[in-house]
Amino acid sequence: MAALKTPEKTSRRQELRQNIFVDLYARALLFYDEYKQLAQGLGVALLVLILAIPGYIYYHQQQEQAANQQLGQILPVYEQGNFQQALDGTGDRAGLLAIADDYGGTDAGNLATFYAANALYQRDEYDRALTYYQRFEKEKDFIGASAYAAQAAIQETRGSFERAGGLYEQAASQYQNKLTAPRYLLNAGQAYEEAGQYEAAIGVYERIQEEYPDSEQASNAERYLARAKVHQGSTSSS
């Protein structure tokens, strides 16, 4: 007969679960009612965002396509050395400056920024060139490294040799290629020497010897290292 009480315990558990469920449901309704406007606002914002994504993707693709087409049309002018014309464009071709400014958010527009900087540099317009080199979004590749090196060269023309040394070092780190990196490091050392920063110069010359011992610049680095140490000793003793 005692076994007949078991269903009562089971029913009690079910009743408790139902009560808990009802309580949670009631709290959820109360929360929604209290924050209904906020929830509706967030829902609308989320819906707008979801609907806008395909449109943005399509727009970006169209921008990328247009920038690619325009850059391809003007690059032959740049490669022929007609830098001013490449910057300004011709009658039926947009110039590098316009492409860089109008399509800067695309890959092709970013590349146009680099070419515009190079063209300005070739025309000795160093201040404007520096602006575009700095705007250029640099990847860890040859182009990114050369952009830093060009900035360093511009700083040298201004007499800012310590800053130039730092940029040459950044160029070497941006693309650690056995051909370009030791050359940039050697340039960095020479710039640091011009700035009287002999300890920094010694550091990059030693780095060439350690990281690029088989490079063409390694033998020059040995001579420059000895010279920098002599200058450092003279500075310390004076």
C-alpha positions as CSV (number, residue, x, y, z in Angstrom):
1,M,0.0,0.0,0.0
2,A,2.9,2.3,0.7
3,A,3.9,2.1,-2.9
4,L,0.8,4.0,-3.8
5,K,2.3,7.3,-2.5
6,T,5.0,7.5,-5.2
7,P,2.8,9.1,-7.8
8,E,2.1,11.9,-5.3
9,K,5.8,12.7,-5.0
10,T,6.1,12.7,-8.8
11,S,3.1,15.0,-9.1
12,R,4.7,17.3,-6.5
13,R,7.9,17.5,-8.5
14,Q,5.9,18.4,-11.7
15,E,4.0,21.0,-9.8
16,L,7.2,22.6,-8.5
17,R,8.7,22.6,-12.0
18,Q,5.5,24.2,-13.4
19,N,5.5,26.8,-10.7
20,I,9.2,27.7,-11.5
21,F,8.4,27.9,-15.2
22,V,5.4,30.1,-14.6
23,D,7.5,32.4,-12.3
24,L,10.3,32.7,-14.9
25,Y,7.7,33.4,-17.6
26,A,6.1,36.1,-15.5
27,R,9.5,37.7,-14.8
28,A,10.3,37.7,-18.5
29,L,7.0,39.3,-19.3
30,L,7.6,41.9,-16.6
31,F,11.1,42.6,-17.9
32,Y,9.9,42.9,-21.5
33,D,7.1,45.3,-20.5
34,E,9.5,47.5,-18.6
35,Y,12.1,47.6,-21.3
36,K,9.7,47.2,-24.3
37,Q,10.7,50.4,-26.1
38,L,14.4,49.6,-25.7
39,A,13.9,46.1,-26.9
40,Q,11.9,47.3,-29.9
41,G,14.5,49.9,-30.7
42,L,17.3,47.4,-30.6
43,G,15.3,45.0,-32.8
44,V,14.7,47.7,-35.4
45,A,18.4,48.7,-35.3
46,L,19.5,45.1,-35.7
47,L,17.0,44.6,-38.6
48,V,18.3,47.8,-40.3
49,L,21.9,46.5,-39.9
50,I,21.1,43.1,-41.3
51,L,19.4,44.7,-44.3
52,A,22.2,47.1,-44.9
53,I,25.0,44.6,-45.0
54,P,24.3,43.2,-48.6
55,G,23.9,46.8,-49.8
56,Y,27.3,47.8,-48.3
57,I,29.0,44.7,-49.8
58,Y,27.6,45.5,-53.2
59,Y,28.6,49.2,-52.9
60,H,32.2,48.2,-51.8
61,Q,32.5,45.8,-54.7
62,Q,31.4,48.5,-57.2
63,Q,33.9,50.9,-55.7
64,E,36.7,48.4,-55.9
65,Q,35.9,47.6,-59.5
66,A,35.8,51.3,-60.5
67,A,39.1,52.0,-58.7
68,N,40.8,49.0,-60.3
69,Q,39.7,50.1,-63.7
70,Q,40.8,53.7,-63.3
71,L,44.1,52.7,-61.8
72,G,44.8,50.4,-64.7
73,Q,44.2,53.2,-67.1
74,I,46.6,55.7,-65.5
75,L,49.4,53.4,-64.5
76,P,51.0,53.3,-68.0
77,V,51.3,57.1,-67.8
78,Y,53.1,56.8,-64.5
79,E,55.4,54.0,-65.8
80,Q,56.4,56.2,-68.7
81,G,57.7,58.8,-66.2
82,N,55.0,61.4,-66.8
83,F,54.5,61.9,-63.1
84,Q,52.6,65.2,-63.2
85,Q,50.2,63.9,-65.8
86,A,49.8,60.7,-63.8
87,L,49.0,62.7,-60.7
88,D,46.4,65.0,-62.5
89,G,45.1,62.6,-65.1
90,T,44.3,63.1,-68.7
91,G,41.1,64.0,-70.5
92,D,39.6,60.6,-70.2
93,R,41.7,59.1,-67.3
94,A,41.4,59.9,-63.7
95,G,44.7,60.9,-62.0
96,L,46.3,59.1,-59.1
97,L,45.4,61.9,-56.7
98,A,41.7,61.6,-57.6
99,I,41.7,57.8,-57.3
100,A,43.5,57.9,-54.0
101,D,41.1,60.5,-52.6
102,D,37.9,59.1,-54.0
103,Y,38.6,55.4,-53.4
104,G,40.9,55.3,-50.4
105,G,38.8,52.6,-48.7
106,T,39.5,50.1,-51.5
107,D,42.6,48.1,-52.2
108,A,43.1,49.7,-55.6
109,G,42.6,53.2,-54.0
110,N,45.1,52.4,-51.4
111,L,47.6,51.3,-54.0
112,A,46.9,54.6,-55.9
113,T,47.9,56.4,-52.7
114,F,51.3,54.8,-52.8
115,Y,51.8,55.6,-56.5
116,A,50.7,59.2,-55.9
117,A,53.2,59.5,-53.1
118,N,56.0,58.1,-55.4
119,A,55.1,60.5,-58.2
120,L,55.1,63.5,-55.8
121,Y,58.4,62.4,-54.5
122,Q,59.9,62.2,-58.0
123,R,58.7,65.8,-58.5
124,D,60.5,66.8,-55.3
125,E,57.2,67.7,-53.6
126,Y,58.3,66.1,-50.4
127,D,55.7,67.5,-48.0
128,R,52.8,66.3,-50.1
129,A,54.6,63.0,-50.8
130,L,55.0,62.4,-47.1
131,T,51.3,63.0,-46.5
132,Y,50.4,60.3,-49.0
133,Y,53.1,57.9,-47.8
134,Q,51.7,58.2,-44.3
135,R,48.1,57.7,-45.5
136,F,49.1,54.5,-47.4
137,E,48.0,51.4,-45.4
138,K,51.2,49.3,-45.4
139,E,51.3,45.6,-45.6
140,K,54.3,43.5,-44.6
141,D,55.7,43.3,-48.1
142,F,58.2,45.1,-50.4
143,I,55.8,48.0,-51.1
144,G,55.1,48.6,-47.4
145,A,58.9,48.6,-46.6
146,S,59.7,50.9,-49.5
147,A,57.0,53.4,-48.3
148,Y,58.7,53.6,-44.9
149,A,62.1,54.0,-46.6
150,A,60.8,56.8,-48.8
151,Q,59.5,58.6,-45.6
152,A,63.0,58.2,-44.1
153,A,64.6,59.7,-47.2
154,I,62.2,62.7,-46.9
155,Q,63.2,63.2,-43.3
156,E,66.8,63.2,-44.3
157,T,66.1,66.1,-46.7
158,R,64.7,67.9,-43.7
159,G,67.8,67.2,-41.6
160,S,65.7,65.0,-39.3
161,F,68.3,62.2,-39.3
162,E,67.3,60.5,-36.0
163,R,63.7,60.2,-37.2
164,A,65.0,59.0,-40.6
165,G,67.0,56.3,-38.8
166,G,63.9,55.0,-37.0
167,L,61.9,54.9,-40.3
168,Y,64.7,53.0,-42.1
169,E,64.7,50.5,-39.2
170,Q,60.9,50.2,-39.6
171,A,61.4,49.5,-43.3
172,A,63.8,46.7,-42.5
173,S,61.4,45.2,-40.0
174,Q,58.4,45.6,-42.3
175,Y,59.8,43.2,-44.9
176,Q,62.7,41.1,-43.7
177,N,64.1,40.3,-47.1
178,K,67.8,39.4,-47.4
179,L,68.3,41.9,-50.2
180,T,66.4,44.9,-48.9
181,A,66.5,44.7,-45.1
182,P,70.3,44.9,-44.7
183,R,70.4,47.9,-47.0
184,Y,67.7,49.7,-45.0
185,L,69.6,48.9,-41.8
186,L,72.8,50.3,-43.3
187,N,70.9,53.5,-44.2
188,A,69.5,53.6,-40.7
189,G,73.0,53.4,-39.2
190,Q,74.3,56.2,-41.4
191,A,71.3,58.4,-40.5
192,Y,71.9,57.8,-36.8
193,E,75.6,58.7,-37.2
194,E,74.5,62.0,-38.9
195,A,72.3,62.6,-35.9
196,G,75.2,61.9,-33.5
197,Q,73.3,58.8,-32.2
198,Y,76.3,56.5,-32.3
199,E,74.9,53.9,-29.9
200,A,71.9,53.5,-32.1
201,A,74.2,53.3,-35.2
202,I,76.3,50.6,-33.5
203,G,73.1,48.7,-32.7
204,V,72.0,48.5,-36.3
205,Y,75.4,47.7,-37.7
206,E,75.8,44.8,-35.3
207,R,72.3,43.7,-36.3
208,I,73.4,43.5,-39.9
209,Q,76.4,41.3,-38.9
210,E,74.2,39.0,-36.8
211,E,71.1,38.7,-39.0
212,Y,72.5,39.2,-42.5
213,P,76.2,38.1,-42.3
214,D,76.2,37.0,-46.0
215,S,74.8,40.2,-47.3
216,E,76.7,42.7,-49.4
217,Q,76.1,45.3,-46.7
218,A,77.8,43.1,-44.0
219,S,81.4,44.2,-45.0
220,N,80.4,47.8,-45.1
221,A,78.7,47.4,-41.7
222,E,82.0,46.2,-40.2
223,R,83.8,49.4,-41.3
224,Y,81.0,51.7,-40.3
225,L,80.8,49.9,-36.9
226,A,84.4,50.7,-36.2
227,R,83.9,54.3,-37.2
228,A,80.8,54.7,-35.0
229,K,82.7,53.2,-32.0
230,V,85.5,55.7,-32.5
231,H,83.0,58.6,-32.7
232,Q,81.2,57.3,-29.6
233,G,84.5,57.1,-27.7
234,S,85.4,60.6,-28.7
235,T,82.0,61.9,-27.6
236,S,82.3,60.1,-24.2
237,S,85.8,61.4,-23.5
238,S,85.0,65.1,-24.4
